[in-house]
Amino acid sequence: MKKCIFITVFLNPDFFTMFEMLHDSIVKYGELDNVDIVVYTETAFEDLFPPNVKIFINDDIDCVDKACKARMDVFKLGLGDTYDQILFMDTDIIVKGPLQKVFDVCQEDVLYVLEEGSLTDDTLYYGQAYFKKEEIEALEDKSAFNCGVMLYNTSPRIQQLFADIHEDMNTVPTTFVDQAFIVHRAVKSQCYNNKALKNLVVCNNQNNQSGYIIYHFPGQPGFAALKLKTMKEFIHDYKIVVARYNEDITWLRDEMINCIIYNKGEKLNIPNEFFLKNVGRESDTYLHYIIDNYDNLPDVVVFTQARIADHQGEDNINILLNMKNSAIHNRKSKNYIMHVDQGDNVFWDHDFNLKKEYINKFTTDQYKDNKIILFKEWFITNVAKNYPNPINIYPCAIFAVRSECITIRPLEYYKKLLTEGNYHNEPIEAHFFERSWYYIFN
């Protein structure tokens, strides 16, 4: 049985960028065997596609309305004569698993789609305007569907369905709501199944570890910028490195699969738990993670204490995810403060630890080798030759960073840093690290 993936790319270069992301995910996770990738596009993009893609050109697609309806040209292109099964996917999709599992669903001559909305919804997207009221009332199942993913055999019945949809689109004037025509005809002819894909395909799910094969990020047709942003945030793998003593971490449960808990307190008995000696505060935890995973870092690492409510107002996982997304787009999260040295808040000054307000908070044994040192001196010795003013600081050492910002320094550098604070459970150097992370990863 010959199969293909059918994708359309027209008008906006951003849609080609989304295609690249989709294509890369198909190659990486799709586990394709004898499945062609067929793209319907225009001359402007023709030379940009990779060599494993078969291309069909149509330079008459000059508006969003036509670009949306182009997915229905599949049989006009003769693909029904070449392939037995076709999986259409919008460009705003990321694949995260073997696509054969999706193709295996196609057992009958119906259109396999993902349930979404209702025929009774007062919106044109689900075709309500094309039904008579009594037609909808007579249906036991009034659920509609999304057309971003469509799986079908190239049988005479399906080809007739597409021909009928084409006739409707040519007869009734409208603007880029091809989905309404598809839903209307498929429901009227009872030629659809919007249930079978529900465990394989999902819309607008940002958790890339949730086990679906196809992740679709639909939005308003023709508007690519927000979709691109969402897809970029989705495709990057990440870990949340948690420095714990005995804090409650139930607030992390929705992201626990992406968390690594470095525990210096009571045992939690969870799979992703690693025990460390109680020294160095969170800086010891962060450096242990970097050293242990230097050659296998995810795209983004979120570093956090196990309780952030004292510092961020609440224990809310979305705060960390927002930092993760910020790092994706900016290399480092932007939740830092900018402090002007000798400013109003002396706690962040370069000599804070020897100011009268704080000098009595730290005893000599809280300094490495019992040698009292200014933060500025420590910074110049261990981080950078020039002390910045103003200085960017991640308060409470909660932030996110991309892996290339970590590996810009050699592994030996982090091993040396580890020795700066692993001699005491409350070393002054932990405060020095808090003021330095932005520049350590610079």
LINMOGI-V344013 format. One record per residue. N is the residue number from 1. SS is DSSP state (~ for helix, > for strand, _ for the rest). Layout:
n | ss
N | SS
N | SS
This chain:
n | ss
1 | _
2 | _
3 | >
4 | >
5 | >
6 | >
7 | >
8 | >
9 | >
10 | _
11 | _
12 | _
13 | ~
14 | ~
15 | ~
16 | ~
17 | ~
18 | ~
19 | ~
20 | ~
21 | ~
22 | ~
23 | ~
24 | ~
25 | ~
26 | ~
27 | ~
28 | ~
29 | ~
30 | _
31 | _
32 | _
33 | _
34 | _
35 | >
36 | >
37 | >
38 | >
39 | >
40 | >
41 | >
42 | _
43 | ~
44 | ~
45 | ~
46 | ~
47 | ~
48 | ~
49 | _
50 | _
51 | _
52 | _
53 | >
54 | >
55 | >
56 | >
57 | >
58 | _
59 | _
60 | _
61 | _
62 | _
63 | _
64 | ~
65 | ~
66 | ~
67 | ~
68 | ~
69 | ~
70 | ~
71 | ~
72 | ~
73 | ~
74 | _
75 | _
76 | _
77 | _
78 | _
79 | ~
80 | ~
81 | ~
82 | ~
83 | _
84 | _
85 | >
86 | >
87 | >
88 | >
89 | >
90 | _
91 | _
92 | _
93 | >
94 | >
95 | >
96 | _
97 | _
98 | _
99 | _
100 | ~
101 | ~
102 | ~
103 | ~
104 | _
105 | _
106 | _
107 | _
108 | _
109 | _
110 | _
111 | >
112 | >
113 | >
114 | >
115 | >
116 | >
117 | >
118 | >
119 | _
120 | _
121 | _
122 | _
123 | _
124 | ~
125 | ~
126 | ~
127 | _
128 | ~
129 | ~
130 | ~
131 | _
132 | _
133 | ~
134 | ~
135 | ~
136 | ~
137 | ~
138 | _
139 | _
140 | _
141 | _
142 | _
143 | >
144 | >
145 | >
146 | >
147 | >
148 | >
149 | >
150 | >
151 | >
152 | >
153 | >
154 | _
155 | _
156 | ~
157 | ~
158 | ~
159 | ~
160 | ~
161 | ~
162 | ~
163 | ~
164 | ~
165 | ~
166 | ~
167 | ~
168 | ~
169 | ~
170 | ~
171 | ~
172 | _
173 | _
174 | _
175 | _
176 | _
177 | _
178 | ~
179 | ~
180 | ~
181 | ~
182 | ~
183 | ~
184 | ~
185 | ~
186 | ~
187 | ~
188 | ~
189 | _
190 | _
191 | _
192 | >
193 | >
194 | _
195 | _
196 | _
197 | _
198 | _
199 | _
200 | _
201 | >
202 | >
203 | >
204 | _
205 | _
206 | _
207 | _
208 | _
209 | _
210 | _
211 | _
212 | _
213 | _
214 | >
215 | >
216 | >
217 | _
218 | _
219 | _
220 | _
221 | _
222 | _
223 | _
224 | _
225 | ~
226 | ~
227 | ~
228 | ~
229 | ~
230 | ~
231 | ~
232 | ~
233 | ~
234 | ~
235 | ~
236 | _
237 | _
238 | >
239 | >
240 | >
241 | >
242 | >
243 | >
244 | >
245 | _
246 | _
247 | _
248 | _
249 | _
250 | ~
251 | ~
252 | ~
253 | ~
254 | ~
255 | ~
256 | ~
257 | ~
258 | ~
259 | >
260 | >
261 | >
262 | >
263 | >
264 | _
265 | _
266 | _
267 | _
268 | _
269 | _
270 | _
271 | _
272 | _
273 | >
274 | >
275 | >
276 | _
277 | _
278 | _
279 | _
280 | _
281 | ~
282 | ~
283 | ~
284 | ~
285 | ~
286 | ~
287 | ~
288 | ~
289 | ~
290 | ~
291 | ~
292 | ~
293 | ~
294 | ~
295 | ~
296 | ~
297 | _
298 | _
299 | _
300 | >
301 | >
302 | >
303 | >
304 | >
305 | >
306 | _
307 | _
308 | _
309 | ~
310 | ~
311 | ~
312 | ~
313 | _
314 | _
315 | _
316 | _
317 | ~
318 | ~
319 | ~
320 | ~
321 | ~
322 | ~
323 | ~
324 | ~
325 | ~
326 | ~
327 | ~
328 | ~
329 | ~
330 | ~
331 | _
332 | >
333 | _
334 | _
335 | _
336 | _
337 | >
338 | >
339 | >
340 | _
341 | _
342 | _
343 | _
344 | _
345 | _
346 | ~
347 | ~
348 | ~
349 | _
350 | _
351 | _
352 | ~
353 | ~
354 | ~
355 | _
356 | _
357 | _
358 | _
359 | ~
360 | ~
361 | ~
362 | _
363 | _
364 | ~
365 | ~
366 | ~
367 | _
368 | ~
369 | ~
370 | ~
371 | _
372 | _
373 | _
374 | _
375 | ~
376 | ~
377 | ~
378 | ~
379 | ~
380 | ~
381 | ~
382 | ~
383 | _
384 | _
385 | _
386 | _
387 | _
388 | _
389 | _
390 | _
391 | >
392 | >
393 | >
394 | _
395 | ~
396 | ~
397 | ~
398 | _
399 | >
400 | >
401 | >
402 | >
403 | ~
404 | ~
405 | ~
406 | ~
407 | _
408 | _
409 | _
410 | _
411 | ~
412 | ~
413 | ~
414 | ~
415 | ~
416 | ~
417 | ~
418 | ~
419 | _
420 | _
421 | _
422 | _
423 | _
424 | _
425 | _
426 | _
427 | _
428 | ~
429 | ~
430 | ~
431 | ~
432 | ~
433 | ~
434 | ~
435 | _
436 | _
437 | ~
438 | ~
439 | ~
440 | ~
441 | _
442 | _
